[in-house]
Amino acid sequence: MYFVIVPGGFGAYSIESFELLDEAKDRVKELIETVRRTAKMAQEIPMKIKVEVEI
């Protein structure tokens, strides 16, 4: 899963998710060409986390 992060006004961000890298790249290009000056792309990294608690 890929995420496109677009800064909004007053410190807010809009996050859009895409299944394919090409879709995310196309969205970033579209945003930069039309409306926004900046857009960021991130990739989800699945992780397995094990937590142990002692009482």
C-alpha positions as a printed Julia matrix, in Angstrom:
55×3 Matrix{Float64}:
  0.0    0.0     0.0
  1.26   3.47   -0.88
  0.18   6.77    0.64
  0.18  10.24   -0.9
  0.35  12.96    1.74
 -0.81  16.43    0.7
 -0.37  19.44    2.99
 -3.51  21.48    3.52
 -4.1   24.72    5.34
 -3.25  25.42    8.97
 -1.04  22.35    9.47
 -3.63  19.84    8.26
 -2.78  17.01    5.87
 -4.83  14.95    3.46
 -3.79  11.3     3.02
 -4.81   9.2     0.02
 -4.03   5.47   -0.26
 -3.22   3.46   -3.39
 -2.57  -0.22   -4.01
 -0.07   0.25   -6.85
  3.08   2.37   -6.99
  2.23   3.68  -10.46
 -1.14   4.97   -9.26
  0.51   6.84   -6.39
  3.18   8.33   -8.69
  0.52   9.49  -11.15
 -1.43  11.18   -8.34
  1.69  13.0    -7.1
  2.45  14.21  -10.63
 -1.14  15.37  -11.05
 -1.09  17.28   -7.77
  2.2   19.01   -8.52
  1.2   19.96  -12.08
 -2.22  21.34  -11.16
 -2.72  22.51   -7.61
 -0.02  21.85   -5.05
  3.63  22.7    -4.83
  4.47  19.75   -2.63
  3.2   16.23   -2.11
  4.87  13.34   -0.33
  4.66   9.64   -0.98
  5.16   6.9     1.61
  5.03   3.12    1.6
  3.4    0.98    4.24
  5.89  -1.39    5.82
  4.21  -4.36    7.51
  5.78  -5.26   10.84
  5.24  -7.95   13.4
  5.63  -6.62   16.9
  5.75  -8.88   19.94
  4.98  -7.34   23.32
  5.69  -9.06   26.62
  4.4   -7.74   29.93
  5.49  -8.93   33.35
  3.39  -8.25   36.41
